[in-house]
Amino acid sequence: MHDFTIETTRRTQAVNITEQVQEALADAPTSAAAAVVYVPHTSAGVVIQEHADPAVGTDLEMALERVVDDSWPWKHLEDGDLNPWSHARAALTATSVVIPMREGELALGTWQGVFFCDFDGPRTRTVMVATLA
């Protein structure tokens, strides 16, 4: 398994991590059937989405902020900071994705990329990548 970190700069941010995931798979056997990309955080997630247009990430950020509004009467308090929207937004994404592999490469569609989504940034976050036989 390989880990890498992401430095986010905004509270809600979608970061295209496709290249970092592929780099983490550099030593993967060509016989590997799939890659698992896992995010070990409760206020972040991972999704597969269009990556050709950088505006897609921005649109995703805005959509999730609109679907889960910060100003709702939230109950969850953590260390005096109100961040329950981050957990609700993360629940709409995934903690992991499984991507088929072909000859050591991610078998993504033409327009697909892997996005790390942070909902409680800015922070330093970890992404874990492993292969399946």
C-alpha positions, 0 to 999 in steps of 0.5 A: 500500500502507498500513502500520499498527502494532499494540502487543501487551501479552502474549506470545501475543495475538490482536488484532482488526484488522478496523477498522484494515484497513478504514481502511487501505482508505479510499482504495481504488478501488471497483473493487478486487477484493480486499485483501491483509493481510500480516504481515512477521514470523516470530513472528506471523501473521494469521487470519480468525475470528469477531469478534462475541464477544471471547472467541474471540480469547482461546480462540484464544490458549489453543488455540495455546499448548496445541497448541505448548507452551513447555516442549518441548525446543526447539533454536532460541535467539535472542539468549539468549532461547528463542522457538521456540514463537513460530515454530511457532505462527506457522506454524499461522497465515498470513503473509497473507490475501486478502479479497474486496472489494465497493464498497471494503469488505471482503466478510467474512461476518457473523461474520468479522473479521481478527485479528493474532496475536502469539506473541512479544510484547509488541512493536510490529508492522507490518501491510501492506494492499494492494488487488488490481485 
